[in-house]
Amino acid sequence: MKPLVIEKLRKMVQSGILEPVPPGGSRWASPIVVVRKPNNDLRVCSDYKIGVNPKICADSYPLPNIESAFCALAGMTHFATVDLTNAYNQIELDENAREVLTINTPIGLLRWTRMPYGVKTASAQFQAAMEATIGDAVSNMVIYQDDICVGAPTEGELDAKVKHLLSTLKEAGMEINHEKCVFRSTEICFLGYRISADGVRPDKKLVEKIQKVKPPTTRKELESFLGLTNYYARYIQAYSEKIEPLTALRSQKSSFVWGLEQQKAFEDLKRALAVYPVIRIFDPRKLTTLTTDASESAVSGILSQDGHPVLYLSRRLSPAERNNSNIEREALTVVWATQRAKHFLLGKKFLLQCDHQPLEFIFGPSRELPKVTSARIMRWAIQLAAFDFDIAYVKGNSIPHVDAMSRMPFESNDDGDSSGDGGFIHWTETDLLRLEEIRQGTDIDPVLKSIKRRIQKNV
């Protein structure tokens, strides 16, 4: 291996990516890490995690959110992908950066003239450079690091966009990897997803890899499997419920015992991906619906357009949240799902559907907030004020796909009364009540007087 590393380093010096340290040496010297690529070529990286990275200020430039970035491809039918060669190495370093990023190699001290892999700010700085260089080159484009995807409604328009994009990259001095580029197709693989006019689905190669995974025998193997499936969580209904038997084994406090329940959850996850589920690409021009539901153990939701899913949402409730009342769990679901999908919903009118009727009165944008509502729900109502929506009550049996998501694998003890709290008799909007006023009102209300008397007599 060492002779191959030396040969690679010398080639990198000849190409100008690395250079010898000037006379006088350097105050810095980080070790190298060599990784073999799938094509058997070597990639030389630097290990900066101890000496350099702790002393670098973090770069706050954000990487794109994949879910929302794909919106640029909505309505497109023809696609192209462009990949850059040695992406980070195409960003030139100034003299001060070269000094700090000096590396210790088998052929002596060398320093980078181009951005290396391993610097903690490299991804943010590279994303910023890419967007500044080609961000406005063409429309309907997604830029994620060195991967670029372009969409168009016709083959001719796609060819024109790709031609202009390649010209812009060439003018900026950036080289592309022709072997990894796809310049014209109706379905392309991009960032682990397959994109077509029908929508987005998991990449077949990665799904096949998941199908070949054997049942984990250690926590490390379990974490690896969950890492693979979590990447596609938005394609799987009730994902958080499906993995619950598996997450129970992640705790170091419990012994790792793989039983029938874990095996079933393992097979259910693989089966859910084996059908290559498709979700639509979010289109800001279309009517959007967010449908939510809660059970005693989980919250869930579906973001949809024209009746087709755009995003599946679900998470388990914490032990404290499971102790909340029914109305608070349902309210929590609405707020959590709205915040989770806010990159789609902010600034856009949408329809919010829930199967808990009191929330129409509490969260309805055209209604005043009832003063007798709990402080927690009041805070949630204020959070929702940032969104533009209409809210509609829908019976649970009318939205079984969401209802099932929140109730698997544990059935709710709800008796089917979609109105929620059984003691809810009358809805009123009044000024904030003081405790003494509540006592006085209880004493004169015939129903509450009867309830109070029964409680006192324990009958």
VMD Tcl script that draws the C-alpha trace (Angstrom):
set ca {
  {0.00 0.00 0.00}
  {2.82 2.42 0.89}
  {4.37 2.45 -2.63}
  {0.92 3.27 -4.08}
  {0.47 6.11 -1.58}
  {3.90 7.54 -2.45}
  {3.10 7.34 -6.17}
  {-0.25 9.10 -5.58}
  {1.38 11.88 -3.54}
  {3.99 12.53 -6.22}
  {1.30 12.77 -8.88}
  {-0.58 15.27 -6.73}
  {2.59 17.36 -6.37}
  {3.14 17.25 -10.13}
  {-0.45 18.36 -10.76}
  {-0.11 21.25 -8.30}
  {-2.69 20.05 -5.74}
  {0.12 19.59 -3.19}
  {3.42 21.45 -2.89}
  {6.55 20.99 -0.78}
  {6.74 23.09 2.38}
  {9.04 26.12 1.82}
  {12.45 26.24 3.57}
  {12.11 26.84 7.28}
  {9.49 24.14 7.81}
  {6.03 24.63 9.28}
  {4.47 25.01 12.70}
  {1.73 22.65 11.56}
  {1.83 19.00 10.51}
  {-1.27 16.83 10.43}
  {-1.35 13.11 9.56}
  {-2.93 11.77 6.38}
  {-5.67 9.20 5.84}
  {-5.80 7.25 2.59}
  {-9.10 5.87 1.29}
  {-9.50 3.50 -1.65}
  {-12.25 4.57 -4.08}
  {-14.64 2.11 -5.78}
  {-12.54 2.42 -8.98}
  {-9.41 1.39 -6.95}
  {-7.92 4.86 -7.16}
  {-6.65 6.37 -3.89}
  {-8.02 9.45 -2.20}
  {-5.61 11.25 0.13}
  {-7.36 12.99 3.02}
  {-6.01 14.80 6.05}
  {-6.75 14.06 9.69}
  {-7.41 17.50 11.15}
  {-9.72 16.44 13.98}
  {-7.18 17.04 16.77}
  {-4.87 19.87 15.71}
  {-6.65 22.07 13.16}
  {-10.44 21.61 13.31}
  {-10.86 22.57 17.01}
  {-9.22 25.92 16.23}
  {-11.32 26.74 13.14}
  {-14.42 28.88 13.56}
  {-17.53 27.10 12.30}
  {-18.98 28.24 8.98}
  {-22.74 28.76 9.23}
  {-23.44 28.57 5.49}
  {-26.24 25.97 5.25}
  {-26.32 22.86 3.09}
  {-29.56 22.45 1.12}
  {-32.49 20.61 2.64}
  {-32.98 17.74 0.20}
  {-36.73 17.55 0.73}
  {-37.25 21.18 -0.23}
  {-34.43 21.33 -2.81}
  {-36.24 18.77 -4.97}
  {-39.09 21.29 -5.33}
  {-37.05 22.86 -8.14}
  {-37.70 19.71 -10.19}
  {-41.50 19.70 -9.77}
  {-43.29 19.24 -13.09}
  {-40.11 18.33 -14.98}
  {-39.99 15.26 -17.26}
  {-36.39 15.25 -18.54}
  {-33.31 15.28 -16.32}
  {-29.51 15.50 -16.32}
  {-26.86 15.11 -13.62}
  {-23.38 16.60 -13.57}
  {-20.58 15.49 -11.23}
  {-17.34 17.38 -10.57}
  {-13.90 15.78 -10.49}
  {-12.13 15.94 -7.09}
  {-14.63 18.57 -6.02}
  {-12.97 20.21 -3.02}
  {-9.61 20.23 -4.79}
  {-11.03 22.76 -7.26}
  {-11.13 25.49 -4.59}
  {-7.79 27.35 -4.34}
  {-6.29 28.13 -0.92}
  {-4.52 31.34 0.08}
  {-1.05 31.38 1.64}
  {-2.23 31.40 5.28}
  {-4.55 28.42 4.76}
  {-1.78 26.44 3.06}
  {0.45 26.91 6.09}
  {-2.19 25.69 8.55}
  {-3.13 22.68 6.41}
  {0.39 21.25 6.14}
  {0.48 17.43 6.22}
  {3.09 14.87 7.25}
  {3.60 12.27 4.48}
  {6.00 9.43 3.58}
  {7.81 11.85 1.26}
  {8.09 14.68 3.80}
  {6.04 17.73 4.74}
  {3.64 18.87 2.04}
  {0.90 21.45 2.02}
  {-2.31 21.76 0.09}
  {-2.79 24.40 -2.58}
  {-6.42 23.33 -2.96}
  {-9.16 22.65 -0.42}
  {-8.61 19.16 1.05}
  {-11.09 16.69 2.52}
  {-11.16 16.64 6.32}
  {-11.46 20.37 7.12}
  {-14.66 20.87 9.14}
  {-15.69 23.98 7.19}
  {-14.93 22.50 3.76}
  {-18.50 21.39 2.93}
  {-20.04 24.75 3.84}
  {-17.41 26.75 1.97}
  {-17.66 24.50 -1.08}
  {-21.46 24.78 -1.15}
  {-21.19 28.57 -0.94}
  {-18.65 28.61 -3.78}
  {-20.81 26.38 -5.99}
  {-23.94 28.46 -5.46}
  {-22.05 31.71 -6.05}
  {-20.56 30.32 -9.28}
  {-23.52 28.55 -10.90}
  {-26.50 29.26 -8.65}
  {-28.22 31.40 -11.29}
  {-26.87 29.61 -14.36}
  {-30.09 27.75 -15.20}
  {-33.56 27.25 -13.72}
  {-34.92 24.03 -12.18}
  {-31.52 23.05 -10.79}
  {-30.44 21.38 -7.53}
  {-26.87 21.90 -6.30}
  {-25.65 19.67 -3.49}
  {-21.88 19.86 -3.06}
  {-20.33 18.47 -6.26}
  {-23.58 16.88 -7.48}
  {-25.82 18.91 -9.79}
  {-29.25 17.93 -11.14}
  {-31.10 19.85 -13.85}
  {-34.70 19.32 -14.96}
  {-36.71 20.52 -17.96}
  {-40.18 19.92 -19.45}
  {-38.76 18.96 -22.86}
  {-35.65 17.30 -24.23}
  {-34.70 20.40 -26.22}
  {-34.91 22.69 -23.19}
  {-32.84 20.24 -21.15}
  {-30.07 20.17 -23.79}
  {-29.95 23.98 -23.81}
  {-29.75 24.15 -20.00}
  {-26.98 21.53 -19.81}
  {-24.98 23.31 -22.51}
  {-25.19 26.60 -20.62}
  {-24.32 24.92 -17.30}
  {-21.23 23.22 -18.73}
  {-20.13 26.50 -20.27}
  {-20.48 28.27 -16.91}
  {-18.47 25.57 -15.12}
  {-15.73 25.75 -17.76}
  {-15.47 29.53 -17.44}
  {-15.07 29.11 -13.67}
  {-12.24 26.60 -14.23}
  {-14.16 23.65 -12.81}
  {-13.69 20.18 -14.29}
  {-16.45 17.60 -14.58}
  {-16.28 13.82 -14.30}
  {-17.75 12.71 -17.64}
  {-18.00 9.08 -16.52}
  {-20.46 10.01 -13.76}
  {-22.51 12.51 -15.77}
  {-25.90 11.76 -17.33}
  {-26.76 14.44 -19.86}
  {-30.22 13.29 -20.93}
  {-32.69 10.88 -19.34}
  {-36.32 10.60 -18.21}
  {-35.19 8.97 -14.94}
  {-31.95 9.66 -13.10}
  {-30.25 8.62 -9.86}
  {-29.34 11.59 -7.66}
  {-28.16 11.58 -4.04}
  {-29.48 8.09 -3.42}
  {-32.88 8.75 -5.00}
  {-34.41 7.94 -8.37}
  {-36.17 10.95 -9.88}
  {-38.69 10.88 -12.72}
  {-41.88 12.64 -13.81}
  {-43.78 10.32 -11.44}
  {-41.89 11.57 -8.37}
  {-39.02 10.39 -6.18}
  {-38.30 6.86 -5.01}
  {-35.36 5.18 -3.20}
  {-32.41 4.21 -5.36}
  {-32.71 0.57 -6.39}
  {-29.05 -0.24 -5.65}
  {-29.27 1.04 -2.08}
  {-32.57 -0.76 -1.49}
  {-31.02 -3.99 -2.73}
  {-28.15 -3.40 -0.31}
  {-30.66 -3.07 2.55}
  {-32.44 -6.25 1.45}
  {-29.18 -8.20 1.80}
  {-28.52 -7.07 5.37}
  {-28.69 -9.95 7.84}
  {-30.36 -9.58 11.27}
  {-28.03 -7.60 13.56}
  {-26.20 -9.47 16.28}
  {-24.68 -6.41 17.99}
  {-25.73 -2.84 18.76}
  {-23.19 -1.54 16.25}
  {-24.75 -3.63 13.48}
  {-28.22 -2.45 14.54}
  {-27.15 1.21 14.41}
  {-25.73 0.64 10.93}
  {-29.01 -0.88 9.72}
  {-31.12 1.90 11.23}
  {-28.81 4.45 9.64}
  {-29.57 2.95 6.22}
  {-33.33 2.85 6.72}
  {-33.53 6.26 8.37}
  {-32.30 7.86 5.12}
  {-35.56 6.74 3.53}
  {-37.83 7.32 6.56}
  {-39.99 9.83 4.69}
  {-41.06 7.03 2.31}
  {-42.26 4.67 5.03}
  {-45.61 5.08 6.73}
  {-45.38 4.83 10.52}
  {-41.58 4.58 10.38}
  {-41.07 5.52 14.03}
  {-43.58 2.87 15.13}
  {-42.02 0.21 12.90}
  {-38.58 0.71 14.43}
  {-39.77 0.86 18.06}
  {-38.91 -2.79 18.85}
  {-35.45 -2.15 17.39}
  {-34.75 1.13 19.19}
  {-35.47 -0.63 22.47}
  {-32.22 -2.59 21.93}
  {-30.10 0.54 21.43}
  {-29.93 1.32 25.14}
  {-26.78 0.21 26.91}
  {-28.92 -0.38 30.01}
  {-30.71 -3.35 28.45}
  {-29.27 -6.60 27.15}
  {-29.20 -7.18 23.39}
  {-31.80 -9.92 22.86}
  {-33.08 -10.37 19.30}
  {-36.56 -11.85 19.57}
  {-39.59 -12.43 17.37}
  {-40.77 -8.84 17.80}
  {-37.43 -7.46 16.58}
  {-37.31 -9.90 13.67}
  {-40.79 -8.84 12.56}
  {-39.87 -5.14 12.72}
  {-36.66 -5.87 10.80}
  {-38.55 -7.68 8.04}
  {-41.33 -5.05 7.94}
  {-38.80 -2.29 7.26}
  {-37.14 -4.24 4.47}
  {-40.53 -5.11 2.99}
  {-41.66 -1.47 3.06}
  {-38.67 -0.45 0.93}
  {-38.77 -3.51 -1.34}
  {-41.80 -2.09 -3.19}
  {-39.77 1.05 -4.11}
  {-42.40 3.49 -2.78}
  {-42.92 6.71 -4.76}
  {-43.68 10.13 -3.33}
  {-44.49 13.19 -5.41}
  {-42.15 16.14 -5.67}
  {-43.64 19.09 -3.81}
  {-45.05 21.69 -6.19}
  {-45.64 25.14 -4.58}
  {-48.32 25.87 -7.20}
  {-50.62 23.04 -6.09}
  {-53.10 22.81 -3.23}
  {-51.37 21.29 -0.21}
  {-52.95 19.30 2.59}
  {-51.40 18.35 5.93}
  {-53.31 15.54 7.65}
  {-52.45 14.67 11.26}
  {-53.43 12.12 13.88}
  {-52.24 11.01 17.31}
  {-52.49 7.87 19.37}
  {-51.36 7.13 22.91}
  {-47.86 6.23 21.74}
  {-47.09 8.25 18.59}
  {-47.88 11.25 16.41}
  {-47.99 11.20 12.63}
  {-48.94 13.12 9.55}
  {-48.99 13.08 5.77}
  {-48.24 16.04 3.52}
  {-50.04 15.51 0.22}
  {-50.95 17.20 -3.05}
  {-53.74 16.04 -5.38}
  {-54.23 13.04 -3.10}
  {-50.63 11.84 -3.54}
  {-48.15 11.74 -0.62}
  {-45.28 14.21 -0.64}
  {-43.93 13.43 2.82}
  {-44.69 10.89 5.56}
  {-44.15 12.12 9.12}
  {-44.11 10.19 12.37}
  {-42.37 10.07 15.71}
  {-42.83 8.31 19.03}
  {-44.15 10.19 22.02}
  {-41.91 10.56 25.04}
  {-43.08 9.02 28.35}
  {-44.08 12.49 29.58}
  {-46.02 13.24 26.38}
  {-47.93 9.98 26.67}
  {-49.36 11.26 29.95}
  {-50.91 14.26 28.20}
  {-54.65 14.46 27.67}
  {-56.11 13.43 24.32}
  {-56.61 17.02 23.18}
  {-53.02 17.93 24.08}
  {-51.65 14.96 22.14}
  {-53.72 15.91 19.11}
  {-52.65 19.56 19.43}
  {-49.01 18.52 19.79}
  {-49.33 16.48 16.59}
  {-50.59 19.48 14.62}
  {-47.81 21.76 15.89}
  {-45.03 19.19 15.48}
  {-46.09 18.14 11.95}
  {-46.44 21.78 10.87}
  {-42.99 22.65 12.18}
  {-41.50 19.50 10.65}
  {-42.86 20.46 7.21}
  {-42.37 24.21 7.59}
  {-39.92 24.41 4.67}
  {-42.91 23.46 2.48}
  {-45.64 25.36 4.34}
  {-44.31 28.77 5.37}
  {-45.60 31.49 3.08}
  {-48.12 29.17 1.41}
  {-51.83 28.63 2.04}
  {-52.62 25.02 2.96}
  {-55.40 22.87 4.38}
  {-54.87 21.33 7.81}
  {-56.95 18.22 8.49}
  {-57.29 16.60 11.91}
  {-59.73 14.16 13.50}
  {-60.14 16.08 16.75}
  {-62.98 18.59 16.40}
  {-62.14 20.98 19.29}
  {-58.93 21.94 17.47}
  {-61.07 23.63 14.82}
  {-62.11 26.13 17.49}
  {-58.70 26.45 19.14}
  {-56.46 26.66 16.07}
  {-58.95 28.08 13.55}
  {-57.29 31.21 12.11}
  {-60.62 33.10 11.92}
  {-61.53 32.46 15.56}
  {-60.37 34.14 18.74}
  {-58.31 31.97 21.03}
  {-60.54 30.67 23.86}
  {-59.32 32.05 27.18}
  {-60.10 28.84 29.06}
  {-57.56 26.91 26.99}
  {-54.50 25.57 28.81}
  {-51.34 27.68 28.72}
  {-49.53 24.98 26.75}
  {-52.12 24.89 23.96}
  {-52.18 28.69 23.93}
  {-48.43 28.71 23.23}
  {-48.92 26.20 20.43}
  {-51.71 28.29 18.92}
  {-49.37 31.29 18.87}
  {-46.71 29.20 17.07}
  {-49.24 28.25 14.40}
  {-50.05 31.92 13.81}
  {-46.95 32.06 11.59}
  {-48.70 29.76 9.07}
  {-51.49 30.51 6.60}
  {-54.01 27.66 6.71}
  {-57.61 26.60 6.90}
  {-58.41 23.85 9.38}
  {-61.00 21.13 8.86}
  {-62.25 18.34 11.08}
  {-62.25 14.93 9.38}
  {-63.51 11.76 11.02}
  {-60.73 9.30 11.82}
  {-62.23 6.55 9.65}
  {-62.09 8.95 6.69}
  {-58.30 9.18 6.90}
  {-57.27 5.59 7.70}
  {-53.78 5.96 6.20}
  {-52.82 8.52 8.86}
  {-54.86 6.94 11.63}
  {-53.08 3.64 11.09}
  {-49.68 5.34 11.15}
  {-50.23 6.75 14.61}
  {-51.66 3.53 16.05}
  {-49.13 0.96 14.91}
  {-47.98 -1.17 16.57}
  {-49.94 -0.23 19.69}
  {-53.70 0.25 19.59}
  {-55.10 3.34 21.25}
  {-57.57 2.95 24.10}
  {-59.72 5.68 22.56}
  {-63.35 4.60 22.48}
  {-63.87 6.13 19.07}
  {-65.28 9.46 20.27}
  {-63.49 11.84 17.92}
  {-64.50 14.82 20.01}
  {-61.78 13.86 22.47}
  {-62.41 14.60 26.11}
  {-65.56 12.83 27.37}
  {-66.24 15.57 29.91}
  {-66.37 18.30 27.26}
  {-69.95 19.59 27.53}
  {-70.01 23.22 26.42}
  {-67.59 25.43 24.52}
  {-67.47 29.03 25.64}
  {-65.33 32.06 24.92}
  {-64.96 34.25 28.01}
  {-62.42 36.44 29.70}
  {-59.65 34.64 31.57}
  {-61.24 33.11 34.66}
  {-59.81 33.38 38.14}
  {-59.78 30.37 40.44}
  {-62.46 31.85 42.73}
  {-64.77 32.47 39.77}
  {-64.37 28.83 38.75}
  {-65.32 27.72 42.27}
  {-68.40 29.95 42.30}
  {-69.46 28.79 38.85}
  {-69.08 25.16 39.90}
  {-71.33 25.68 42.90}
  {-74.22 27.00 40.79}
  {-73.87 24.71 37.77}
  {-76.24 21.70 38.20}
  {-74.07 19.25 36.26}
  {-70.83 20.21 37.99}
  {-72.59 20.22 41.38}
  {-73.69 16.64 40.76}
  {-70.17 15.59 39.71}
  {-68.65 17.32 42.75}
  {-71.12 15.62 45.09}
  {-70.36 12.18 43.62}
  {-66.62 12.75 43.98}
  {-66.98 13.84 47.59}
  {-69.13 10.78 48.39}
  {-66.84 8.49 46.36}
  {-69.74 7.09 44.33}
}
mol new
graphics top color blue
foreach p $ca { graphics top sphere $p radius 0.5 }
foreach p [lrange $ca 0 end-1] q [lrange $ca 1 end] { graphics top cylinder $p $q radius 0.2 }
display resetview
